[in-house]
């Protein structure tokens, strides 16, 4: 169930929410006592088999009661165990941003496994390059173009945050493929247009090449010679 189903929830239950009725279980799946013993899960194994145990033997009257229960239990755990919550978030960040191994999804063998492995490496290189360029431009780039890396990094953080709070699998990061590719394409086009010589005015232009410099220097020397000759 995803946010696209929100309208159906509202129509059939009369319950309005800015999220979904599975937000609670998604948060709870990454915040309970045994989580660090089970995460990251072994190859080809997801976290779904543990869902039933998280229900605590309760019989829920509706999906929203189910949602509220898991939200409260997860939030209580996070408040009671802040250090373990931070440690879990770091492991989730490693899976979301760094892992080259498929986590939480079926692993393939043969040629399909090779293709999957190569695609994972290519995606990571794309993501890491985009993040590195964005950080560099935000810190060292001209003020007139810092809006682009700020938007990209803000989008990346906003997408990652729910998974770092709940639970992260490598497939969750795939939503960043398109934003990362678009950002790098923008940067390549921006770079090909030449540096911004005057950030305050936004006037563009390439620095003069050596030939124009030599020509200008020769012209100045000739003018000086004529001036001296006229004395």
C-alpha positions as CSV (number, residue, x, y, z in Angstrom):
1,X,0.0,0.0,0.0
2,X,1.3,3.4,-0.9
3,X,0.2,7.1,-0.7
4,X,-1.6,6.6,-4.1
5,X,-4.1,4.5,-2.1
6,X,-4.9,7.3,0.3
7,X,-8.1,8.3,-1.6
8,X,-9.4,4.7,-1.2
9,X,-8.7,4.8,2.5
10,X,-10.5,8.0,2.9
11,X,-13.6,6.9,0.9
12,X,-14.0,3.5,2.6
13,X,-13.0,4.3,6.2
14,X,-13.8,8.0,6.5
15,X,-10.3,8.4,7.9
16,X,-8.2,11.2,6.6
17,X,-4.4,11.1,6.8
18,X,-1.5,12.6,5.1
19,X,0.2,9.2,5.1
20,X,-0.9,5.6,4.7
21,X,-2.1,3.0,7.0
22,X,1.2,1.1,6.7
23,X,3.4,3.9,7.9
24,X,3.3,2.6,11.4
25,X,4.4,-1.0,10.6
26,X,7.1,0.5,8.3
27,X,8.5,2.5,11.2
28,X,8.1,-0.4,13.7
29,X,10.0,-2.8,11.4
30,X,13.1,-0.7,11.9
31,X,12.7,0.1,15.5
32,X,12.4,-2.7,18.0
33,X,14.7,-4.6,20.3
34,X,15.8,-7.4,18.0
35,X,16.2,-5.2,14.9
36,X,20.0,-4.9,15.0
37,X,20.3,-8.6,15.3
38,X,18.4,-9.1,12.1
39,X,19.7,-6.2,10.0
40,X,21.0,-6.1,7.4
41,X,19.2,-9.3,6.5
42,X,21.0,-12.2,4.8
43,X,21.1,-12.4,1.0
44,X,17.7,-12.9,-0.5
45,X,15.8,-12.4,2.7
46,X,13.5,-9.5,3.5
47,X,12.2,-8.3,6.8
48,X,8.6,-9.3,6.1
49,X,8.7,-12.6,8.0
50,X,9.0,-10.7,11.3
51,X,5.8,-8.6,10.7
52,X,3.5,-11.0,12.5
53,X,5.5,-11.0,15.6
54,X,5.5,-7.2,15.7
55,X,1.7,-7.3,16.0
56,X,2.0,-8.6,19.6
57,X,-0.9,-11.0,19.2
58,X,-3.4,-8.1,18.9
59,X,-6.5,-8.3,16.8
60,X,-7.0,-4.9,15.1
61,X,-10.5,-3.6,14.3
62,X,-9.3,-1.5,11.3
63,X,-6.2,-0.7,9.4
64,X,-5.9,2.6,11.2
65,X,-6.0,1.0,14.6
66,X,-3.2,-1.3,13.3
67,X,-1.3,1.8,12.1
68,X,-1.6,3.7,15.4
69,X,-0.5,0.7,17.4
70,X,2.7,0.3,15.4
71,X,3.4,4.0,15.4
72,X,3.1,4.3,19.2
73,X,5.2,1.2,19.9
74,X,8.0,2.3,17.5
75,X,8.0,5.9,18.9
76,X,8.2,4.5,22.4
77,X,11.1,2.3,21.5
78,X,13.0,5.2,19.8
79,X,12.6,7.5,22.9
80,X,13.6,4.7,25.3
81,X,16.7,3.6,23.3
82,X,18.2,6.7,21.5
83,X,21.7,5.2,21.1
84,X,20.4,2.0,19.5
85,X,18.1,4.1,17.3
86,X,21.1,6.1,16.1
87,X,23.2,3.0,15.5
88,X,20.3,1.5,13.5
89,X,20.0,4.7,11.4
90,X,23.7,4.5,10.5
91,X,23.3,0.9,9.3
92,X,20.3,2.0,7.3
93,X,22.3,4.8,5.7
94,X,25.1,2.4,4.8
95,X,22.5,0.2,3.0
96,X,20.7,3.1,1.4
97,X,23.8,5.1,0.2
98,X,26.8,2.7,0.1
99,X,26.0,-1.0,-0.2
100,X,27.0,-2.7,-3.5
101,X,25.2,-5.8,-2.4
102,X,21.5,-6.3,-2.9
103,X,19.8,-6.3,0.5
104,X,16.2,-7.3,1.1
105,X,15.6,-8.6,-2.5
106,X,16.0,-11.9,-4.3
107,X,19.5,-12.5,-5.5
108,X,20.0,-13.8,-9.0
109,X,22.6,-16.2,-10.3
110,X,24.2,-16.7,-13.7
111,X,24.1,-13.9,-16.3
112,X,21.2,-12.2,-14.6
113,X,23.2,-11.9,-11.4
114,X,26.1,-10.4,-13.3
115,X,23.9,-7.8,-15.0
116,X,22.4,-7.0,-11.6
117,X,25.8,-6.6,-10.0
118,X,27.0,-4.3,-12.8
119,X,23.9,-2.2,-12.7
120,X,24.3,-1.8,-8.9
121,X,27.9,-0.6,-9.4
122,X,26.8,1.9,-12.1
123,X,24.0,3.2,-10.0
124,X,26.3,3.8,-7.0
125,X,28.8,5.6,-9.2
126,X,26.0,7.8,-10.5
127,X,24.7,8.5,-7.0
128,X,28.1,9.2,-5.4
129,X,29.2,11.4,-8.3
130,X,26.0,13.4,-8.2
131,X,26.3,13.9,-4.4
132,X,30.0,14.8,-4.6
133,X,29.4,17.4,-7.3
134,X,26.4,18.8,-5.5
135,X,28.3,19.2,-2.2
136,X,31.3,20.8,-4.1
137,X,29.1,23.3,-5.9
138,X,27.2,24.1,-2.8
139,X,30.4,24.9,-0.9
140,X,32.7,26.2,-3.7
141,X,30.5,27.0,-6.6
142,X,29.3,30.4,-7.8
143,X,26.4,31.8,-5.8
144,X,24.2,32.1,-8.8
145,X,24.0,28.4,-9.4
146,X,23.9,27.0,-5.8
147,X,20.1,26.7,-6.0
148,X,20.5,23.5,-8.2
149,X,22.8,21.5,-5.8
150,X,20.7,22.7,-2.9
151,X,17.5,21.3,-4.5
152,X,19.2,18.0,-5.5
153,X,20.6,17.5,-2.0
154,X,17.4,18.5,-0.3
155,X,15.5,16.0,-2.5
156,X,17.9,13.3,-1.8
157,X,17.7,13.9,2.0
158,X,13.9,14.1,1.9
159,X,13.7,10.8,0.0
160,X,16.2,9.0,2.3
161,X,14.8,10.3,5.6
162,X,11.8,8.0,5.9
163,X,13.9,5.0,5.2
164,X,16.5,5.9,7.7
165,X,13.8,6.3,10.3
166,X,12.0,3.1,9.3
167,X,14.0,0.5,7.4
168,X,16.1,0.7,4.3
169,X,16.7,-1.8,1.5
170,X,18.9,-1.2,-1.5
171,X,15.9,-1.1,-3.9
172,X,14.5,1.9,-1.9
173,X,17.4,4.1,-3.2
174,X,16.6,3.4,-6.9
175,X,14.2,6.3,-6.9
176,X,17.3,8.5,-6.9
177,X,18.4,7.3,-10.3
178,X,16.4,9.9,-12.3
179,X,17.2,12.9,-10.1
180,X,20.9,12.0,-10.0
181,X,21.1,11.6,-13.8
182,X,19.2,14.9,-14.4
183,X,21.4,16.8,-12.0
184,X,24.6,15.5,-13.6
185,X,23.2,16.4,-17.1
186,X,22.5,19.9,-15.8
187,X,26.0,20.2,-14.4
188,X,27.6,19.0,-17.6
189,X,25.6,21.5,-19.7
190,X,26.3,24.3,-17.2
191,X,30.0,23.5,-17.3
192,X,30.1,23.4,-21.1
193,X,28.8,26.9,-21.3
194,X,31.9,28.2,-19.5
195,X,32.6,29.7,-16.1
196,X,30.6,32.6,-14.7
197,X,33.0,35.6,-14.7
198,X,30.8,37.9,-12.7
199,X,28.6,36.0,-10.2
200,X,26.9,39.3,-9.1
201,X,25.6,40.0,-12.6
202,X,25.5,36.5,-14.0
203,X,27.3,37.5,-17.1
204,X,28.9,34.5,-18.8
205,X,31.9,34.2,-21.0
206,X,35.1,32.2,-21.4
207,X,38.4,33.5,-20.2
208,X,40.4,34.9,-23.2
209,X,42.8,32.3,-24.7
210,X,46.5,32.7,-25.2
211,X,46.2,34.0,-28.8
212,X,43.9,36.9,-27.9
213,X,46.3,37.7,-25.0
214,X,49.3,37.8,-27.3
215,X,47.5,39.9,-29.9
216,X,46.5,42.4,-27.2
217,X,50.0,42.5,-25.9
218,X,51.5,43.1,-29.3
219,X,48.9,45.9,-30.0
220,X,49.8,47.6,-26.7
221,X,53.6,47.4,-27.5
222,X,53.1,48.8,-31.0
223,X,51.0,51.7,-29.6
224,X,53.7,52.4,-27.0
225,X,56.4,52.4,-29.8
226,X,54.4,54.9,-31.9
227,X,53.9,57.1,-28.9
228,X,57.7,57.2,-28.2
229,X,58.4,57.8,-31.9
230,X,56.3,60.9,-31.8
231,X,58.2,62.5,-28.9
